[in-house]
Amino acid sequence: MKDVTTDPQKVERILHTAMVIFGQQGFIKSKTDDIAAQAGVSKGLIFHYFGNKQSLYIDTYHAAFDQLYTLVDQQVWTDATSLTDMVTRATRYKIKMQLEYPVEFRFLMQAYIDTPHFPPRLQKEMRTMMQRTQEIGNGYIADMMKKIQLRPGVQMADVLAVVNAVTSSIMLQAQHAIAANHYTKIEDLESLIADIDRQLTVVEHGFLPD
């Protein structure tokens, strides 16, 4: 946001409205006129506060991420006894948060989908921010991996890549289901959580007989 005097309530309304509209329509199709109208402010005020549409998008991403990150309770999974247990607990917790904060998660999911189509400057900025987000998640997994002895020749980076591939697939399914209003409570998504538990057990223990 630009270094100007702002009205905090108007900033909050603009960012929330932008989150809703960007999440529903994506960056390209979203119009600042619509954001201004639904936020009850002038289009000129948006440009005065944020400069341009790309800067508004970046600030909206920060608002969505910060809102969720400040609520994260790491104790949900820090006492897990295995990698599978930790990631399964974390996934259940993340899905539960999606149900409680659908606007933020839908925006973040759409941002991930839209990134390859962003203008170059915005694409570079978003890739940097998403990489930092991924590094935070990898840090949680790495902390658990310190308690586990890897087989000789197995590299931490490969373990993280496999775990992220499994969890990303399940989370994407959950996000689409929630966005389509097919599920409204965590119990509706237990089958997906069971999938990730089963698949990560294969990752952790292998699938060939000893």
N, C-alpha and C positions, 0 to 999 in steps of 0.2 A: 504494500500500500504506500502511496505517496506520503511524504513528510508534510502533511497539512493538518489543520485543525479539523476534527471530525466529531460527529454526533454518534456516540457508541451505539445507541439504539438503532439508528439508521444503518450503520455499518453492519450490525448483526442481522437486520432484516435483509439487506442486500446480499450478504454472504449466504444466508439460509435459502433465500429465493434462488440465487445462482446455483446453489447445490442441487436444488430440486430440478430446475430447468436443464442444467448441464447433464444431470444424471438421467433425465428422461429423454432428452433430444440429442445429446452429444455436443461437443464444442462447435462443430461446423454449422449445424442447423440452429443452434440457440442464438437468439437475438437480444442484444442489450436493451432494446425497446421493450421487449416482453419482461425482462428481468426488472426494469425500472417500474413498469406499470404494476406488476404483481407485488413489488416491494413498497409501492406507494411513494416513490421518489422520482425525481427527474433524471432523464438520461444524462444530462449535464453533470449532475451531482456524482453519478457513478464514475464518469471520466475524471471529475475533479478529485475524487478519493483514490481511484485506482489507476488512472492514466489511460488504459485501453483494455480491450476484451481479454487479451492474453494475460495481462497482469492480474485482472480480476479472476481469471481461471486459476492462476498459480496461488493466489491468496485463498481462493475457495478450497483448493487441495490442502493447503496448510491447515485451514480451519477444520476440515473433515478429519484429517489425520490427527491433529492435536486433540480434538474432542474425544476421539476413541482411545488414543494412546494414554491420555491422563486417567482414563477409567480402567485400564488394564490391571488386573490383580494377578501378579505372577505367582502368588502362593497357590493358585489353582493347580499348577503343574510342577512346582519346584521340588516337591517331595516325592515325585514319581520314582518308581523303582526300576524302570527300564525305558529305553528310547520309545518303544511302542506305546507304553503307558503315558509317557509325557506328551507325545504328539497327539494321541487320541484325546487326552484331557484338554489340551490346548485347542484342538479342532472343535470339540463340543462347546467349549467356552466361546470360541470365535463365532460359531453358528448362532449361539444364544444371543450374542451381542448384535449380530445381524438382524435378528428378529426384533430386538429392542431399539435399534438405530438404523432402520431401513434406508432413510434418506442418505445418510453418510456412506453406508456401504454401497448403495446403488451408484452414487457418484463416483466412488473409488473404483468400482468395477468398470464403469463406463470409461473412466480415465484410462484404465489399463487397455481396454479395447481400442480406444481412439488414438492412443499414442503414436502408432505408425503413420497416422494421417494428419498429425498436427503440422502447422507451419514449422520450419526448421528451428527457429529460436525456442519456441515453446516445446518442441519435441526434445531438444537437448536438455532443457530445464527439467522436464518431466521425467526423462530417463534418469537423470542424476538423483532426483528426489525418490524415485521408485527403487533405485539401487540402494539408497540409504535405508529405505523401509525394509528391503530384503535383508540387508546386513543386520538389522535389529533382530529379525526373526532367526537368522542363522546364528546369531549370538546366543539365543536361548537354547538352540539345539546343541551348539558347541559346548555350552556349559554342562549339559547332560552327557555329552560324549566323553568329557574328561573323566567321568566315573566308569566308563566302559573301556575294556581293552579290545582294540581292533585287531583283526587278523593281520599277520605280517603281510605287507604289500598293499593293504587297503589304505587309501588316502582319505582324510577328512573331507576334502572338497568333493570327492565322488559320493561319499555318504550324504552330504548336504544336497547334492544335485538330485540324487534318487529320492530322498525324503521330500524335497520340494516338488518334484514331479508328481508324486503320489498325492500329497496334500493339495496341490494346486488343482488337480483334476477333480477331487472331491469337493473342494470349496467352490469351484466354478459351477458344479451341479447344484450345490446348495444355494448359491447366489441367484441362479436362474429360477429355481423353484420358488424362492422367497419373493423375487421381483414379480413373478407371475401370480403371486398371492395363492399359490397352491398349498402353502404350509404357514401356519400361524403360531406354532409352539414347538419347542425343542423335541418333544416326544414324536412329532411327525417326521423328524429327520434322523431318528435313531438308526434306521437302516443304512444311511450313508456313513454314520459314525462307526457302525459295525463293519462296513466295507473297509474303512481306513485302518481299523484295528487289525483286521484279517490280513490286509495287504502289507502292512508294516511288520507284522509278525513274520511274513515270508522274507521281507527285506532283512530283518534282524537275525533270523535263524536259518535262512536259505530254504531251498525247495528240493534239494537232493538228499537222499538218505545218507547217514554217516557211514 
